[in-house]
Amino acid sequence: MQDAAVETAKVVIPWVAIAYAGAGLGAGLAVIGAGIGIGKLAAGAAEGIARQPSATPQITSATQLPLFLLEGVAILAVVACLLVILTK
């Protein structure tokens, strides 16, 4: 048998690529989560209005603030993920 020098290949982990993938995954999950939350809130509001049409102004005014907050959280999450991507 030959005593050949065994060369070990160094695996270089591209940390930047992992950060990009994590940022993309985070942005996607934030948008999906906000979409699910907004959908459930709108479905509940529509169901409440269907059950009691006379309470439409109260229901719509009660759902506006949570909708705005959900959208704001989603936008902030996407901006944070974009900052990870754009700052090298």
N, C-alpha and C positions, 0 to 999 in steps of 0.2 A: 504494500500500500504506500501511496505517496503521502508525504506530509505537506499538503498544500496549505498555503496561508488562507485562512477563511476570512473573507472580507465581510464585514457587517455593513449593511446598507443603512445609512441614517435616514430616518423618516423625518422629513421636515414638515412640521404642522403649520399650515398657513393660518395664523391667528386672525389675520385680516379677513380671510374668507369665512372663518367661523363666526366672526363678529357680524359680517354681512348677512350670513344665513340666520343668525339669531335675531338680528334686527328685522329682517324680512318676516321671519316667523312671528315675532312679537307684534309687528304691525298688522299682520293678517289676523292673528288671534284677537287683537284689540278691536278690530273692525267687525269681525264675526261676532264677538261677544256683545258689542254695542248694537249690532243689527238684531240679534236675538232679543236683547232687552227692550229695544224700541218696538219690535214686533209684538212681544208679549204685552207691553203697556198699551199699544194701540188696539190690540185685540180685546183687552179688558175694557178699554174705554168704549169700543164699539158695542161690546156685549152689554155694558151698563146703559148706554144710550138706547139700545134696542129694547131693554127691559123697561126703562122708564124715560120715555122721550121728553118729558117735561123737565128733567134734570140735565138737559144737554148743556146749558151754559156753565153749570157748576162742574160737570164732568170734564168738559174741554179745558176749563181754566185750571182744574186740578192736575191735568195731565201735561200741561205745557211746560212747567218748570222741570219735572223729571226728564222730559224729552230733551230739553236744552242741556241739562246736566250730562245726560248720556252722550249726546253729540260732542259736548266739550271734552269729556274724558277720552272719547275715541280720537278726536283731533289732537289732543295733547299727546296721546300715546304714539300716534303716527309721526308727529313732529319729533318726539324723543328718538324714535327709531331712525328717522331720517337724519337726525344729528349724528347718530352713531355711524351711519353710512357715509355722510358727507365730510365728517371730520376724520382725517386719516391719522 
